[in-house]
Amino acid sequence: MAESLRQLRHVLALCEHRNYRRAAESLGLTQSALSVSIRRLEDDYGVALFERGQSGVHATEFGEIIARTARTTLGNIDQARREVDLLSNLNSGRVVIGSDPWMADRIVAPALARLLRKYPKLRFRLRTHGWDELQEDLLARNVDVYVGSRLENVHSGIHTQSFALSSPVIICRREHPLTRLPALHIADVLPYPLVVPKLPGWYLDWLGEQYSTTHSSEELHDLFLRADDLTVIRQIVRETDAVTASLFNTFPPDLSSADFSMLHIADLSHIASPGVIATLSDRPVPVALQGFIDEVLLQIESLGAMT
């Protein structure tokens, strides 16, 4: 079994590098050892898996079949190893977290920081995208948990825990013209560029209902400037009349009230920003993952949100 897995890795390395010497170096082998491994595999199948051409070594149609199998097999083995590590303890394993940028900044990052202080050997990967891009990854177990804005079209195999944040607010530079208004309404904001990460579809639908617009969600989204990096957004807001929105009614730790103003929107004062923690329904929650979720819940509580 181990020998077969090594040969599959050899096939993928040769497919990637298209050169026996470079592939062997990436594997920590001699070129002759790699050649022997590939030749033995070809003898087992009775066909040529690779052929040499002017642009390097290429997989034959038979080699492509083996390569596809190798990617699937090795991917499944790596996933199984990761799940075993996650189920075992908090000192090993790798948690893959999906989050939209709104929640990653104020909920996920502080939760991860506390968890890593307790368990520095834990490894994680954070993917910041919207729910529409992360649901399939969660179902395929490529993502362990999603923390973000309210979900749409949720698959029956996904378990969610809901929470509510404050009503949305506007953040602008300190001397922005909006700061001189006695009360702020959404209509006052619309003349200024609004820089935000990708907005959830349900929010755009709601915005359309409030203003009786005939725009579709996609058309409404084109009215905004989109940047998924909050650092970039804040730099633009600091230096222009562009504004951004926030789901939290407190300043992020890295923002100064000397540079920015936070404005409450009268139209939205009664609207709470809904969020969720989503995991697979039929999957035992690994120890490492539960540790992260516990820290997320503590962070939500510290922000005055409700679960």
C-alpha angles and dihedrals in degrees: 000000000000091000091051092051091050090052091051090053089049091054092051092048091052091047090052100044099030087208128089095217096050092042091050091050091051089053096044092244136122116255091244092053091053091047091052092049093051092044091052090051090050090050090052092053096035093227138092111261098184137028132191121241138168092274095046139272116339132188115246119225087270091050091052089057091052091046093053090049090048093053092050096043097046091043091054092048092049090048092050091050091050092050093049090051091048093050093047106060148317095259094072139027135065125260117207110207127193118199140155114243091251092065099030092068101049106021112022099041096052091043091052092047092055092045093050092050088059097039110025093173093062114107127207143177122209122205117189112202138119123275093257089063098041105045094081090048090053092049090048090049091241086120121042101198139004122214114183151088122335114298130243127208094004116199115239090239093064124090118208135194113198131212134174127226129193123289113279118272135194123241119201139155116290097254096041116142089239090067090068095061117103090221130009125226129180090250088061091055099049097078090062126072109263113209113197143145116258108307120227115254092237090058093051091048090051092049090052091052092051093054100033090235122166091213117120120232090260092051092047091052090056088063090068131069109239127213122153094198109086092199090060091046093052093048091054092047092048093055104034143035090262115119134202135206129236133197090211128072094210128076116258110248092251095054123085123214085217089069104029140041126211114212127193116223113227093208091057101039090108095045119094118203107239122217137175144203108217129194135158114281097216098044123092108240106247119230093246092048093049089051090056093046091051090054091048091053090050090051092049090051091050090055091056093249125147127235 
